[in-house]
Structures are given as structure tokens and as C-alpha cells.
Amino acid sequence: MNADSKLSIRGVSRTFEGTRGQKTQALLPIDFEVRENDFVTILGPSGCGKSTLLRIVAGLDFPTQGKVLLDGQLVDGPGADRGMVFQSYTLFPWLTVAQNIRFGLRERGMPEAQQKERSDYFIAKVGLRGFEHHFPKQLSGGMQQRTAIARALANDPKILLLDEPFGALDNQTRVLMQELLLGIWESAQKTVLFVTHDIDEAIFMANRVAVFSARPGRIKSEIAVDFDHPRHYTIKTSPQFIDIKARLTEEIRAESMKV
């Protein structure tokens, strides 16, 4: 593990076995390092294994070979040191916004006063002040994802893992959520691993894009993204953005044709 690495993925591969004994290789061996405070997006065609790798990092699935280290410690199951946000809205429907955000804090035995202070902070951070006592069914999709992000951040994870979190949102809400998450990342300086199939989103969010091959997935290339912060959607019309998009579009096109 490199000295400046936060997350180290070493020789990780994954093979699934079917009910009749047939085997499907989802991931070829992957070696990858994520540095402290990196915002890395993983981009690739549908079904290439992006989400499988993220689930392995989250401890929700296990590699057939290889290992994952976070701050030098072996990942062998789920843990509060990793905050996970899914595309589907995974809030507890019987809990309010504030109760959802405090759930992990309560499970850890944090005093109620501290729970409230921390949840109030992140409710304000994600723009949900005034909705503390609403239930998920009373919220829009974007507001539910704001709650999910606040819940993940409230636990102060070492790394934030996001699996196409804005994929189900309309375009306008998606852009607002991208800018919101970037703003939080800029102030909190969390390490982020973000899976997407959207090329514009991958470039706009990241300081590094990792491109996946078609299944069985592997990281075929990496592209550095160097735009100033805070970022605004208008960078998408810049020559640099257009150039990176053209390169990534061709890489994804080539992989998609192999499927």
C-alpha cells in the first residue's frame, strides 16, 4: 500500500457461480489505489462490474481473490468507516428525516444531545432544514437522496461510496445534487468513490476517472481531471471538458461494442 493511499485494492477479482455450477467472471484482477481526499469516479458500460467492486469495498460482497485495505486495515465486512449511498432510496420509511440521519449514531450509543447536534448540522448542510420531521414518503427523490447522503456523512466515515446515487433523478435535480455533493466534499474533504455510467457526471464530479472495460471488468485506463473548485455546470462547455468527454466517449464506445 502506498504511503499516501487511503484505499488499496489488491488483485481483487470476483467470480459468481450459478445454481447449475456455471461460473461467470464479473471482475478480472484489479489493482487500484485511492488517495486521501480523492474524488474518484468509476465509469463503464452497463454490467461491467462497477457496482460489484463498490460492494466489495463496502464489505457487502467478497472477492474471489485479492483483498481490500482501508487505512491499512483489511475490509472483511460492512463497517461504519465506510458510508454507502445507493441509487434506490434506502431510507427507513417508518423514521423521519432526523431519525434516519441519527440511526447509525444511536446504534453506536452516542448521547442524544450529540445526535441532535450532528443531525441538525447535516440537515442544514444538505438543505433540508424544515423537513426534519417529514417521513420519506413525503419527500421528493432528490430530498430522499439528500437524507441518505446526510445519514452517510453523519457517521463520519473514512470513505464515502456512492453507487449511481443520482441515476433515478430528473436532469435538473441531478445537476443540483452533483453541485451539492461537490460542495460538501470541498468543505469536508472526504475520500469519495463514485460509480456512474454517465460520462458528463464522471468528469464533472471527479479529480480522477477510472474507466472500466466490458465484463469481465478491469480498470483499463485512468484520466486526471483538473478543474478549479468550486465547480459550476458551465465548465461542461469548456474546451478541456469537451476534450476529456470525447476521449471517454470513445473508450466507453469501444468497450460497449464488445458486449
TAZI-V591934 format. One record per helix or strand of 2 or more residues. SS is the DSSP state (h for helix, s for strand). FROM is the first residue (numbers start at 1). LEN is the number of residues. If there is no record, write none. Layout:
((SS & FROM & LEN) (SS & FROM & LEN))
This chain:
((s & 5 & 13) (s & 23 & 13) (s & 39 & 5) (h & 50 & 9) (s & 65 & 6) (s & 73 & 2) (s & 82 & 4) (h & 97 & 11) (h & 112 & 14) (h & 136 & 3) (h & 141 & 14) (s & 159 & 5) (h & 171 & 18) (s & 191 & 6) (h & 199 & 7) (s & 208 & 5) (s & 219 & 6) (h & 233 & 5) (h & 239 & 18))
